[in-house]
Amino acid sequence: MNAPLLRRGECPTLATPMQTGDGLLARLNPIDGGLTPSQMIGLAEAAARHGNGILEVTQRGSLQIRGLTAESALLLSAEVDALGIAVRTDVPVETGPLAGLDPAEIADPGPLAKAIREGIATAGLGAQLGPKVSVVIDGGGRSMLDAVSADVRLTAITGGRWQVAIAGDAVTARAIRSATGADAVKTALDLLAQIAELGRSGRAKDLVTTELPIPGDMAGRTEGGAFQQLRNGRWAVFASLPFGQIDAPTLIDLVTATAAAGAAEIRLAPRRALIFLCPSEASAAAVLTVAQSANLITKDDDPRAAIAACAGAPACASGHIPARSLAGSIASELSEPFDLHVSGCTKRCAKTNHDGITLLGTPDGVDLVLEGTGTLSHVAKERAKAAIGRVAALIAAERQNGERDAAAARRIGAKRLTEAFTLEGR
């Protein structure tokens, strides 16, 4: 019996993998959040047995296993069950990897998430909502959810209230109202019901709503730092996978070494990150050393952290360029982060909603694309690294205080970006 395949427009899961250029891709989200070292090693071994041995942590903090067949996807699913890993199959209601543990949180999002999940089940909304509809509940602190987009978004603000917004991330979502916990849950469920009335293709962006100013502020936000102490006395070590990808043998070696250093639990996190939970500050410092030795990203200003790249060639049959190796080469030449998407083909798998500069592989070279504007120019593959380096330098030189790279690129304009990209010998 073959595994059921994904229908167009849906998101891949463990039960319904998605066809990609290197076989089927399965995505899983552990319900309990954390994995033991033995469970993570088991997943890596299963990925090597049943897929091509490539694992990815996505921008939303999901785990992807690549290179499966319809038959091996079923075997993978059975092994995940045997490892005792329960995976999410319903409407995503995301709270961040350290919800309830982060001492800098304004409020624990866990109770609201539980109430919303129960409300979705009671109302039967799961079967009515489209496969991409999601809810984010951000309690503040180091939630790592700022860049995670959702149809309904609840964010803790001062005064014991929650900001309710729709259709976006922490910057782009449209604010609807502020409410106390119970009222925020009701508002979220009402919004989901309205989305369900639009049919399976409905999304929050299709709703007609009134935007209101939100009282209070989001105090308690924390960013940066490679590790921090949690409410339960444990310590969390933050490390991101370069471009979100790791092969099974490397992951096994990493988990073995971090477990020996004291990591007792591993959590998948947004921004393509792994969080290692340790019993003491000394063990956290030892785990951090292991992560740094493994060339993981442990600093916010690491240029690799700002670049999204797909598997690319030769791993993916659809890829025209070695996207991840090219991205690593580009990052090594940057003096500061540059918001860039390197895509092996037009599908833009690594960051489909990217706003800004994309380096796009083609059969005969590489295109410079300003998303929302279109293709600006084209160079041969061997010139791509130097070409995008000049574009990054131009944007860095022209960027104004607080300006995002995408906004700076649009202000600079297509003509100057094209000139920088195609310039030779200067």
N, C-alpha and C positions, 0 to 999 in steps of 0.2 A: 504493500500500500504506500502510495506517495503522500508527502505532506501537502496540505492545501496551500496553494500559492496566493500571493497577495493580489487583490483586485486593484485596478488603477485608481490612484488618488488616496489609497490607504497607507498607513504606516506599518512597517514590518514589525512582527512580533516573533516570539519563539515558535508559536503555533502556525503563523502564516508568514513565512520568509518571503523576501523580495528578490526578484531577479536583477542581477547587476552584471557588469562586464566580466567579473571573475567568479561567477556562479551565484548561488543564493546567499542572501544576507539575512541573518536572524538577529533580532534586537530584544534584549531583556532588561527588565527593571525589577530588582529584588524588592519585595513588599516590605521586608524588615529593614532595608537600607544597607545593613552591614553584612560582610562576608568574612568568614574565618579564613586564615591563610590556607588551610587545607581545601576549603571550598574554592578559593580563587585558583589554586594550583590545579584542582580538578577541572575547572572550566578551561584553563589553558591547555591541559592535556586533551580534553574533549575537542577543543578547537583544532588541535593538531591532528587528531584521529579522524575527525569527520569533516573538517574544512581545510583551508590552505594554511592554517596556523596563524592567521592575522587576526588580532583582536583590536577593537577601537573603543575608546570612551568618547561619547558624543558631546556636543556643546551643551546639551541638556542633562548630561550625566547618565546616559544609558550605556549599556555594554553591547557592542556589536561583534558578531562572529561571522567571518567572511568565507567564501569559497565552498559553500555547502552544495550538496545535490538534494533532490527531493527525497531520496532514500536516507541520506546521512542526516538530514534535518530532523527526521523522526528519531534517529538514534541519539542525536544531540539532546533533544527534548527529554528523552528517557533518562539520560545521564544527569541532566539538570535536576530532574525529580529525585534521582537516586542520591544526589549530593545534599538533598534537603533544602533546596533553594526554591522558595515560593516566589513566583513572578507575577507582576501586575497584569491583569487582562481587561480591566475596566477603564472608565474615563480617567485620564491622568489628573490627580489632585496632588500637586507637588509642594513640598514644604522646605526643601533644602536639606542637605546631608547632616547638619548638626542641630536640627530643630529640637528645642527643649534642652539642649546641652550647652549652647553658647551663652556665656554669662553676659554678653553685650546685647542680647536680644531685648527688644522693647516688650515683646509678648511672645509666649509659646504658641506657635501656629497649630500644634498638634490637635487640640480639642476642636478647633474650627474645621480642620481637615477631616477629622472623624465624622463630625456632624454633616458636612457636605457630602462625603461618600455615602453615608447612611441615607441622606435625603435623595441622592441620585438613584440609589437602589430602590427606595420606597416608591418613588415616582416613576420608576421604569425608564429613566431618561437615557440610560446607557445604550439601549437599543434604538433610541430615536435620534441621538446625536451623531454627527459625522465622526469619522475616525481620527481626525486631527484636532478636535475640540479639547481644550485643556483648561485647568484651573491652577493658578499659582497663589500660594499663601506665604507671604514674606514677613517673618517676624522681626526683621532687623538683624543687627549684628553682622556676622560674616555669613550671610545666607547664600551668597554666590549666585543669587537669582536675578540680579539686575538686568542681565542681558538675555534672560529666558523670556520669550514671548508667550502670551497666553490669551485665551478668549476672555476669561474673567480673572481679575487680579485683585487680591486683597493684600494690603500693606499696612503693617502696624504703624500707628502714629501716636504722638503723645496724648495723654488724657484718656487712656483706656479705650481708644477708638481704632477703627480700621478704615483705611481708604479703599473704596471700591472703584475699580476702573476696568475698562474693557479694551480688547484688541491691541495688545502691544506689550512692550517690555517696560522697565521702570521709567524710561524716558518718553516713550511714544504712546503708552496706553492713555486712553481718554478717561479722565476722572468723572465719576457719576455722583457719588455722595460719600459721606463718612458716616459710620454707624458703630454702635457697640457690637459685641460679639454675636449675640443671637440675631440682631437685626442684619448684621453683615452676612451671616449665613443665609437668612431668608432672601436677602437681595441677590446673593450669588445664585441661589437655586431658582429664583424668579427669572434671572437673566438666562440661565441655562434652559429653562422651559421656553423662553421666547426664542432662543436659538433653535431649539428642537422643532418649534412650529414652522421654521423656515425649511425644514426637510433635511435630509442627510448631507446636503451640500452647504447648509447654512453655517455661517460663522458670525462671531460677535461684530465684526466690521460691517455686517449687513444691517445691524440694528440701528434704528433712529432713536437717539437718546439726547438728553440735555446735559451738557457738561456744567459742573458746579465747582466753585472754588472749594478747596479742602482746608479746614482749620487744622492747626497743629503742625508739627514737623516730624521728620523721620530721624530724631536723635538716636544715638546708640549704634550708628553705622560704623563698622570697622572694616578696613581693607588692609591687605599686605601682611607681611610677617610669615615666616615659614612654619611656625608652630605656636600654639596657644593652649592655655589650660582651660578645661571645661568644668561645668558645674559639678560633675560627679567625681572630680579629682583627677580624671585622666587627662592626657595631653593629646592634641591633634596635630599631626604633621601634614602639611599641604604640599603636594607635588603634582605637576601636570605632565602628561605624556606629550612630547613634541609632536605637534600636528595630530594628536589624538590616537596614534597608532603604536602598537608594540607587537612583536612576534612571540609566539608561545614559549620558546626556550628562554628568551630574555625575561619574559614576565615570570616564569617559574624561578629563575635565578634571583630576580628582584624580590619576589615574595619570600623566598627561602631566606635571603639575607636580612630582610627587614624583620621577619619573624624571629630570627636569631638575635637581632638587636633589641627586640622587645615588643614589636607591633603585634597586638592580639586580635585586631579587627581591621578590615579595610572597607572603606565606603566609597562608592562611585559618586562623583560630584560634577556639577556644571563646570564649564570651562575646560572640559576634557581632563579632569583632575582625579586623582586618587587621594583619599584622606586615610592616613594610618593612625589608628588610635593606640596609645601607649600608656602604661601604668605610671610613668614618672617622667619628670623633666629630663633626667639623664638618659632614659631610653629613647625619648623623643629626639634628643640631640644626636644619639647614635643612629637612629633611623634616618634623620635628615642627612647625615654624612653618607649613608648608603644611597639615598636618593640622588644626591649630588654626584656621587661616583658613577651612578648609572646614567648620568647626563639627562636626568629629568629636569623640568623647569621648576625652580623653587623661588624665583624672584619675579616680582611684577614687571620689572623693566627688561626682562629677557625678551629680545626681539622676536623670538619664536612664538611667544605667547600671543602676539597680535596677528599672526598669519594662520589662515585656514587653508588646508591643502588636502585633496582627496588622495586615494591610493595611487592613481595614475598608472602609467606604463612602468614596467611590464606586468605588474600585479593585476591590473584591470584591462581587459581586452578592448574596452572603449577608450582608454586613455591614449592620447597622442604624445604626451610628454611625461617624463618621470616627475610628477607633480611634487611629491614629498621630498625627494632628494634635491630638486631645484629650489623648493622653499627653504630647505636647510642651508643651501649654498647662499641664497639671497640673504637670509637672516644673519649669516656669519659676517656679512659685509656691512650690516646696518649698525649705526652707533646708537640708535634709539628705536623704540617700537614704531612700526608702520602698519596700519590697518590694510591688509592685503588678502585677497583670495586667489590662490593658485589652483586652477581647475584643469584636469586633463582633457576634458571635452565640454561640450555645450550643456551637459546635464547639470553641472554645478553642484555635485552631490555634497561637497563638504560644507557649503554654506549657501543654500538656495535663496535665502533672503538677504544676501549681502548688499550693503549700501556703500558704494565706493569703488575703489579700483580692483579690477579682476584681471589676472593674467591667464588667458584662455588658450589652451592647446588646440591646434588645428593640424590637419594632415601635413601641411607644409611649413609650419612655423608656430608663432605665438602671437595672439592678438592682445592689444591693450584695450580694455573695456572700462568705461565709466558707467556703472550700472545706473539705469534710468535715462542715460543719454545714448548709449550705443557703442559700437566698436569705433575706436579712434585711429588705430594704426596697427601695423603688422611688421614683425621682423622674423628673421630666420631663428631657429631654435638655439643655435650656438650664441646668438647675440642677446638672448632674453635676459640673462642675469645682469649684464651691464646696462641694458636698456631700462629695466625696472629700477635699477639702482639710481639712475639719473632722475627718474620720476620721483622716487622717494626723497632724494636730496632736494629737489625743487619744492615739493610739498612741505618738507621740514623747514626750509628757508622762508617760505611764504606764510606758514601757519601762524595765525593770530592767537592771542591768549585764550585758552579754553575752547578753541575751535577744533572740531573733529576733522580727521583727514578727509572724509568724504565731502564735508562742506568746503574745506580748503581747495580740494580738487575742482569743485564746481566753480568756485570763485576765480581760480586761476584760469580755467577755461580750456576747451578742447584743443585750441591752436597751440598754446604753450606746452600742454602735456604731450601732444603729438611731437612737437619739435624736440623735447627732451628725450622722448622714447626712441626716436629714429636717428638722433644725432650720432655721428661717427667721428672718432678721433679727436674729440674735444672734451 
